[in-house]
Amino acid sequence: IQIEQAKDFASIDTAVELIERYIRAQQQNGVKIGIVSRMVQTLNAQVFTKLWQLIVPDDVMNNTCVIVMGSEGRGEQIIRDGFDHPQLAEYAETFNHQLATLGYPLCDGNIMMNNSMWRQPLKQFESQISLWFKNTDPMHGIYLSAILDGEYVCGDESLLTHVREHLKVAHRQSDPMFVRQFARAALQFGDVNQWWQKFVPLLGKTNHHNIDLKKAGIFPLVHGIRTMALEHDILQVPSTRDRLKALVQAQVLSQERATTLGEALEFFMDQRLSVALSTEDRHARQVDPMTLSALERDVLKECLNVVKSFKNQLRQHYQLEIN
């Protein structure tokens, strides 16, 4: 209600502070991370919508589609063909600046609305996507990952629908080896299992061996599942949770396998949230196993085994060399 009734940037700032308090309360009460993240995603979308409404006139709102991509939830924009506004770049800059002021981190890779590459008319943006499917530049895989995860925020949703349809077309027209190359990113970080064997004797000692939760668990699972969804033209759902459901329906994964992957991902995300809340650092993702309970360490070990198994599955399915 506070977000909806906000009349200026300061009012939104107050609401965003409440979102952070909500996250802390839910996490302390033991609410599952999936439930918390979906609620926060909804609240963030309301913040972005209100912010865009405060910045732009109605004709810009009606002729653009603001989307969020990736875990940090910044806004990017698709513009209706033929629409132009002399202050569009200025509005985009204001939007990203205000998000940063509100505490939403800027993207290190500059995948933001104030980057003209992510603020294009529909046809131009679709042409850009087609090029990403054809080129071997590693950054193009990152850009495609971002747009595959794009979710509607506000404006004309049909523009995003057109983009998703074009993703299917562009993928079908791409080199058959493209998905294989796309999958390779899931293997770019080494397995932690060998490290784990070295870690066990250290329990109870003062040595600190942190695990990067994103590299060790979150990214390989998210990108691997994203790749499988792309291979099977499952492009209408941008979240990992919904992709797993769709992959089961398409009989690509068994229900048991999908559940195991989903639970492992949820554990890694929950641990990352705990670290972020305890350090006041939204980018925090390093966990020291020494700080975990015996049960949590056991679960961490099992989840790392799930990741190792999944990466081996990807290697075999996409015929990737074992490094």
C-alpha positions as CSV (number, residue, x, y, z in Angstrom):
1,I,0.0,0.0,0.0
2,Q,2.8,2.4,0.8
3,I,4.4,1.7,-2.5
4,E,1.2,2.3,-4.4
5,Q,0.5,5.6,-2.5
6,A,4.1,6.9,-2.9
7,K,4.1,10.4,-4.4
8,D,7.8,11.0,-4.6
9,F,11.2,9.2,-4.4
10,A,11.5,9.6,-0.6
11,S,8.2,7.8,-0.1
12,I,9.5,4.8,-2.1
13,D,12.7,4.8,0.0
14,T,10.6,4.3,3.1
15,A,8.8,1.4,1.5
16,V,12.0,-0.3,0.4
17,E,13.3,-0.2,4.0
18,L,10.2,-2.1,5.0
19,I,10.9,-4.7,2.3
20,E,14.3,-5.4,3.9
21,R,12.7,-5.7,7.3
22,Y,10.2,-8.1,5.9
23,I,13.0,-10.3,4.4
24,R,14.8,-10.4,7.8
25,A,11.6,-11.3,9.7
26,Q,10.6,-14.1,7.3
27,Q,14.1,-15.5,7.3
28,Q,14.2,-15.5,11.1
29,N,10.8,-17.2,11.2
30,G,12.1,-20.0,9.0
31,V,10.0,-19.3,6.0
32,K,11.3,-21.1,2.9
33,I,13.6,-19.0,0.7
34,G,11.4,-19.7,-2.4
35,I,8.4,-18.2,-0.8
36,V,10.3,-15.2,0.5
37,S,12.0,-14.6,-2.9
38,R,8.7,-14.7,-4.8
39,M,7.1,-12.2,-2.4
40,V,10.1,-9.9,-2.6
41,Q,10.1,-10.2,-6.4
42,T,6.5,-9.0,-6.4
43,L,7.3,-6.1,-4.1
44,N,10.3,-5.1,-6.1
45,A,8.3,-5.1,-9.3
46,Q,5.8,-2.7,-7.6
47,V,8.7,-0.4,-6.6
48,F,10.1,-0.4,-10.1
49,T,6.6,0.3,-11.5
50,K,6.0,3.2,-9.2
51,L,9.4,4.6,-9.8
52,W,8.9,4.5,-13.6
53,Q,5.4,6.1,-13.2
54,L,6.9,8.9,-11.2
55,I,9.6,9.6,-13.9
56,V,7.9,9.2,-17.3
57,P,4.8,10.7,-18.9
58,D,1.9,8.3,-19.9
59,D,2.9,8.0,-23.6
60,V,6.3,6.6,-22.6
61,M,4.7,4.2,-20.1
62,N,2.3,3.0,-22.8
63,N,4.9,2.5,-25.5
64,T,7.6,0.8,-23.5
65,C,8.0,-2.4,-21.6
66,V,10.2,-2.4,-18.5
67,I,11.6,-5.8,-17.6
68,V,14.0,-7.1,-14.9
69,M,16.7,-9.6,-15.6
70,G,18.9,-11.6,-13.3
71,S,19.0,-11.9,-9.6
72,E,19.7,-8.3,-8.8
73,G,16.4,-7.1,-10.4
74,R,17.3,-3.9,-12.3
75,G,15.1,-2.5,-15.0
76,E,15.7,-2.8,-18.7
77,Q,13.4,-1.6,-21.5
78,I,11.9,-2.6,-24.8
79,I,10.4,0.2,-26.9
80,R,7.5,0.0,-29.4
81,D,8.6,0.3,-33.0
82,G,8.1,3.8,-34.3
83,F,8.0,5.3,-30.8
84,D,10.5,7.9,-29.9
85,H,10.9,10.5,-27.1
86,P,13.6,13.1,-26.8
87,Q,14.0,12.5,-23.1
88,L,14.1,8.7,-23.1
89,A,17.8,8.4,-22.4
90,E,17.4,11.0,-19.6
91,Y,14.5,9.0,-18.1
92,A,16.5,5.8,-18.2
93,E,19.4,7.5,-16.5
94,T,17.2,8.8,-13.7
95,F,15.6,5.4,-13.3
96,N,18.9,3.6,-12.8
97,H,20.2,6.4,-10.6
98,Q,17.2,6.2,-8.3
99,L,17.4,2.5,-8.1
100,A,21.0,2.8,-6.9
101,T,19.9,5.4,-4.4
102,L,17.3,3.0,-3.1
103,G,19.9,0.4,-2.5
104,Y,19.5,-1.8,-5.7
105,P,23.2,-2.4,-6.8
106,L,24.2,-1.2,-10.3
107,C,25.1,-4.0,-12.7
108,D,28.9,-4.5,-13.1
109,G,28.3,-5.7,-16.7
110,N,26.3,-2.5,-17.5
111,I,23.1,-4.6,-18.4
112,M,20.8,-1.7,-17.4
113,M,18.3,0.6,-19.0
114,N,20.7,3.5,-19.3
115,N,22.8,1.4,-21.6
116,S,21.4,2.0,-25.1
117,M,21.9,-1.7,-26.1
118,W,19.2,-2.6,-23.6
119,R,16.9,0.2,-24.6
120,Q,15.9,-0.4,-28.2
121,P,12.8,-0.5,-30.4
122,L,11.4,-4.0,-30.7
123,K,12.6,-4.9,-34.2
124,Q,16.1,-3.7,-33.5
125,F,16.3,-5.6,-30.3
126,E,15.1,-8.8,-32.0
127,S,17.8,-8.3,-34.6
128,Q,20.3,-7.9,-31.8
129,I,19.1,-11.2,-30.3
130,S,19.5,-13.0,-33.6
131,L,23.2,-11.8,-33.7
132,W,23.8,-13.1,-30.2
133,F,22.7,-16.6,-31.3
134,K,25.1,-16.5,-34.3
135,N,28.2,-15.1,-32.7
136,T,30.8,-16.9,-30.6
137,D,31.6,-13.9,-28.4
138,P,31.4,-15.1,-24.8
139,M,29.5,-12.0,-23.8
140,H,26.7,-12.9,-26.1
141,G,25.9,-16.0,-24.0
142,I,25.7,-13.7,-20.9
143,Y,23.4,-11.3,-22.8
144,L,21.2,-14.2,-23.9
145,S,21.1,-15.6,-20.3
146,A,19.9,-12.2,-19.2
147,I,17.1,-11.9,-21.7
148,L,16.0,-15.5,-21.2
149,D,15.4,-14.6,-17.6
150,G,13.6,-11.4,-18.4
151,E,10.4,-10.8,-16.4
152,Y,7.7,-8.2,-17.0
153,V,7.4,-5.2,-14.7
154,C,5.3,-2.6,-16.3
155,G,4.2,-1.0,-19.6
156,D,3.1,-2.9,-22.6
157,E,3.6,-6.6,-21.8
158,S,3.0,-7.7,-25.4
159,L,6.4,-6.3,-26.3
160,L,8.1,-8.9,-24.1
161,T,5.8,-11.6,-25.5
162,H,7.1,-10.7,-29.0
163,V,10.7,-11.0,-27.7
164,R,10.0,-14.4,-26.3
165,E,8.5,-15.6,-29.5
166,H,11.6,-14.2,-31.4
167,L,13.9,-16.1,-29.0
168,K,12.3,-19.4,-30.2
169,V,12.7,-18.4,-33.9
170,A,16.3,-17.2,-33.4
171,H,17.2,-20.3,-31.5
172,R,15.8,-22.6,-34.3
173,Q,17.8,-20.7,-36.9
174,S,21.0,-20.9,-34.9
175,D,23.8,-23.4,-35.3
176,P,22.8,-26.8,-33.8
177,M,26.1,-26.6,-31.7
178,F,25.0,-23.3,-30.1
179,V,23.3,-24.9,-27.1
180,R,26.4,-27.0,-26.5
181,Q,28.5,-23.9,-26.3
182,F,25.9,-22.2,-24.1
183,A,25.9,-25.1,-21.7
184,R,29.7,-24.9,-21.2
185,A,29.4,-21.9,-18.9
186,A,27.8,-24.1,-16.3
187,L,31.1,-26.0,-16.0
188,Q,33.4,-22.9,-15.8
189,F,33.9,-23.1,-12.0
190,G,35.7,-26.1,-10.6
191,D,34.0,-28.7,-8.4
192,V,34.3,-28.2,-4.6
193,N,34.2,-31.9,-3.8
194,Q,37.9,-32.4,-3.8
195,W,38.3,-29.4,-1.6
196,W,35.7,-30.9,0.7
197,Q,37.9,-33.9,1.4
198,K,40.7,-31.5,2.5
199,F,38.3,-29.5,4.6
200,V,36.9,-32.4,6.8
201,P,40.1,-32.8,8.9
202,L,40.1,-29.1,9.6
203,L,36.8,-29.2,11.5
204,G,37.3,-27.7,14.9
205,K,40.5,-25.9,13.9
206,T,41.0,-22.3,13.1
207,N,41.6,-22.6,9.4
208,H,39.0,-20.8,7.3
209,H,38.1,-22.2,3.9
210,N,35.1,-20.3,2.5
211,I,32.8,-21.6,-0.2
212,D,31.5,-19.3,-2.9
213,L,27.9,-20.3,-2.9
214,K,27.2,-18.7,-6.3
215,K,30.1,-20.4,-8.1
216,A,29.9,-23.7,-6.3
217,G,26.1,-24.2,-6.4
218,I,23.7,-21.5,-7.6
219,F,25.2,-20.6,-11.0
220,P,25.9,-24.2,-12.2
221,L,22.3,-25.2,-11.3
222,V,20.6,-22.1,-12.7
223,H,22.5,-22.0,-15.9
224,G,22.4,-25.7,-16.5
225,I,18.6,-25.7,-16.1
226,R,18.4,-22.6,-18.3
227,T,20.3,-24.4,-21.0
228,M,18.1,-27.5,-20.9
229,A,15.0,-25.2,-21.1
230,L,16.5,-23.4,-24.1
231,E,17.3,-26.7,-25.9
232,H,13.6,-27.7,-25.5
233,D,12.1,-24.3,-26.5
234,I,10.8,-23.7,-22.9
235,L,11.1,-19.9,-23.2
236,Q,7.8,-18.7,-21.8
237,V,8.9,-19.2,-18.1
238,P,11.9,-17.2,-16.9
239,S,12.4,-18.7,-13.4
240,T,14.4,-21.8,-12.5
241,R,11.5,-23.2,-10.4
242,D,9.1,-23.0,-13.4
243,R,11.7,-24.3,-15.8
244,L,12.1,-27.4,-13.7
245,K,8.3,-28.0,-13.7
246,A,8.2,-27.5,-17.5
247,L,11.2,-29.9,-18.0
248,V,9.3,-32.6,-16.0
249,Q,6.2,-32.0,-18.1
250,A,8.3,-32.4,-21.2
251,Q,9.7,-35.6,-19.8
252,V,13.2,-34.2,-20.0
253,L,13.8,-34.6,-16.2
254,S,12.1,-37.0,-13.8
255,Q,10.1,-35.5,-10.9
256,E,12.6,-36.9,-8.4
257,R,15.5,-35.4,-10.2
258,A,13.8,-32.0,-10.6
259,T,12.9,-32.0,-6.9
260,T,16.5,-32.8,-5.9
261,L,17.9,-30.0,-8.1
262,G,15.3,-27.5,-6.8
263,E,16.0,-28.4,-3.1
264,A,19.7,-28.0,-3.6
265,L,19.3,-24.6,-5.2
266,E,17.0,-23.5,-2.4
267,F,19.6,-24.5,0.2
268,F,22.3,-22.6,-1.6
269,M,20.0,-19.5,-1.9
270,D,19.0,-19.7,1.8
271,Q,22.6,-19.9,2.9
272,R,23.5,-16.9,0.7
273,L,20.6,-14.9,2.1
274,S,21.8,-15.7,5.6
275,V,25.3,-14.5,4.8
276,A,24.0,-11.3,3.1
277,L,21.8,-10.5,6.1
278,S,24.6,-11.2,8.7
279,T,27.2,-9.1,6.8
280,E,24.9,-6.2,5.6
281,D,26.5,-6.9,2.2
282,R,23.9,-7.7,-0.6
283,H,26.7,-9.1,-2.7
284,A,27.9,-11.5,0.0
285,R,28.0,-15.1,-1.1
286,Q,31.0,-16.7,0.7
287,V,30.1,-19.1,3.5
288,D,32.6,-20.5,6.1
289,P,31.5,-24.1,6.8
290,M,33.0,-23.7,10.3
291,T,30.1,-21.4,11.1
292,L,27.5,-24.0,10.1
293,S,25.9,-26.6,12.3
294,A,26.8,-30.3,11.8
295,L,23.4,-30.8,10.1
296,E,23.9,-27.8,7.8
297,R,27.4,-29.1,6.9
298,D,25.9,-32.5,6.0
299,V,23.3,-30.8,3.8
300,L,25.9,-28.6,2.2
301,K,28.0,-31.7,1.3
302,E,24.9,-33.5,-0.2
303,C,24.0,-30.4,-2.2
304,L,27.5,-30.1,-3.5
305,N,27.2,-33.7,-4.6
306,V,24.0,-32.9,-6.4
307,V,25.8,-30.1,-8.3
308,K,28.7,-32.5,-9.2
309,S,26.2,-35.1,-10.5
310,F,24.3,-32.4,-12.5
311,K,27.5,-31.1,-14.1
312,N,28.4,-34.6,-15.1
313,Q,24.9,-35.0,-16.6
314,L,25.5,-31.8,-18.6
315,R,28.9,-33.0,-19.8
316,Q,27.5,-36.3,-21.1
317,H,24.4,-34.8,-22.6
318,Y,26.1,-32.0,-24.4
319,Q,29.3,-34.0,-25.0
320,L,31.6,-31.5,-23.3
321,E,35.1,-32.4,-22.4
322,I,35.9,-33.2,-18.8
323,N,38.3,-30.7,-17.4
